[in-house]
Amino acid sequence: MRPPLRLGTVYDFRNTPESGMDMPSLYAAIMDQVVMLDRLGLDLVWFTEHHFLDDGYLPSWVPMAGAIAARTKRVRLSSDVCFTGEKFSFHGKRYDFDDVVIRPRYVQPGGPPLWIAAMSEPGAQRAARNDSNFLPQGARSMVLDPWRATLKASGRNPDSYRVGIIRSCLVTDDAERDWPAVRAAERYRGQVYRSFNKDESAAGGVSGNTREASIPQTWVVGNVEHCVKELTSFVREYGITDLVTWAVPPGMRPEQMNGSLERFVRDVAPRVKAEAAAA
């Protein structure tokens, strides 16, 4: 049986001059936003991490996760990495460790689950070999299908694992009013990411992983009915169990997204979960 669907938000804390906010104010406003969404029933908060970007892209997620954990009750925080609480050893060029165990042990039974992202077939097979939950990035035929096939070949059921992705949602009754600011912020995000890759035809720089063939990560924009329909179809088609929306696109103020996020958690998420459970 597939794990129950969870929906949430993802943050990178990027701040451009368009926001008119200094970084301390942005961080404080985002924490207030997460507290509000937690009270409404938000399932997940993801963090992404990069370094040396002028827009202040979150360089260290641990302090931020700790600050948010201290103020929330139910939301699960994810860094998209690997711990089980078991002993491990490492032998490298400069360091050697034998039978290391992290203390104190994790609050979550079994420790936070392992997640591995992949943009190519070898990466997908690696995720399957490591028995991890999966973050597919790119063409379905290059990532999601090989991951599922590798699990099946070893006698494991892909439907017992979690599959997570960023698929953003702007819940609005007036797209002409609300979408342009988000679109401008996302164009900026795309420009920064494209600057990392010389080959713009290949998503993530992986040959054959074209944007046209990629699992869709474009924004869903519309009223509650439209968002429920689009997200439900997407979740069913790709077997998604964990879906998060960009909460505060770069250059926007958290308050600009509060209305949409409140409706996403209160009105859209419960209906998408119900539809997914009934499938």
WOLIN-V269316 format. One record per backbone hydrogen bond with DSSP energy under -1.0 kcal/mol. CO is the residue of the C=O (numbers start at 1). NH is the residue of the N-H. If there is no record, write none. Layout:
co:CO nh:NH
co:CO nh:NH
//
This chain:
co:6 nh:243
co:7 nh:43
co:7 nh:44
co:8 nh:245
co:9 nh:46
co:10 nh:247
co:11 nh:48
co:12 nh:58
co:16 nh:19
co:17 nh:20
co:22 nh:26
co:23 nh:27
co:24 nh:28
co:25 nh:29
co:26 nh:30
co:27 nh:31
co:28 nh:32
co:29 nh:33
co:30 nh:34
co:31 nh:35
co:32 nh:36
co:33 nh:37
co:34 nh:38
co:35 nh:39
co:37 nh:42
co:43 nh:76
co:44 nh:9
co:45 nh:78
co:46 nh:11
co:53 nh:56
co:55 nh:15
co:58 nh:50
co:61 nh:65
co:62 nh:66
co:63 nh:67
co:64 nh:68
co:65 nh:69
co:66 nh:70
co:68 nh:71
co:76 nh:45
co:78 nh:47
co:88 nh:100
co:90 nh:97
co:95 nh:92
co:97 nh:90
co:100 nh:88
co:108 nh:111
co:114 nh:133
co:116 nh:135
co:118 nh:137
co:120 nh:124
co:121 nh:125
co:122 nh:126
co:123 nh:127
co:124 nh:128
co:125 nh:129
co:126 nh:130
co:127 nh:132
co:128 nh:131
co:133 nh:116
co:134 nh:164
co:135 nh:118
co:138 nh:215
co:139 nh:142
co:139 nh:143
co:140 nh:145
co:143 nh:147
co:144 nh:148
co:145 nh:149
co:146 nh:150
co:147 nh:151
co:148 nh:152
co:149 nh:153
co:151 nh:156
co:152 nh:155
co:157 nh:160
co:158 nh:161
co:162 nh:134
co:163 nh:241
co:163 nh:242
co:165 nh:244
co:168 nh:220
co:170 nh:222
co:174 nh:178
co:175 nh:179
co:179 nh:183
co:180 nh:184
co:181 nh:185
co:182 nh:186
co:183 nh:187
co:184 nh:188
co:185 nh:189
co:186 nh:190
co:187 nh:191
co:188 nh:192
co:189 nh:193
co:190 nh:194
co:191 nh:195
co:193 nh:196
co:198 nh:200
co:199 nh:202
co:202 nh:205
co:203 nh:206
co:206 nh:209
co:208 nh:210
co:209 nh:203
co:220 nh:170
co:222 nh:172
co:223 nh:227
co:224 nh:228
co:225 nh:229
co:226 nh:230
co:227 nh:231
co:228 nh:232
co:229 nh:233
co:230 nh:234
co:231 nh:235
co:232 nh:236
co:233 nh:237
co:234 nh:238
co:235 nh:239
co:235 nh:240
co:241 nh:6
co:242 nh:165
co:243 nh:8
co:244 nh:167
co:245 nh:10
co:249 nh:252
co:253 nh:256
co:254 nh:257
co:257 nh:261
co:258 nh:262
co:259 nh:263
co:260 nh:264
co:261 nh:265
co:262 nh:266
co:263 nh:267
co:263 nh:268
co:264 nh:269
co:268 nh:272
co:269 nh:273
co:270 nh:274
co:271 nh:275
co:272 nh:276
co:273 nh:277
co:274 nh:278
//
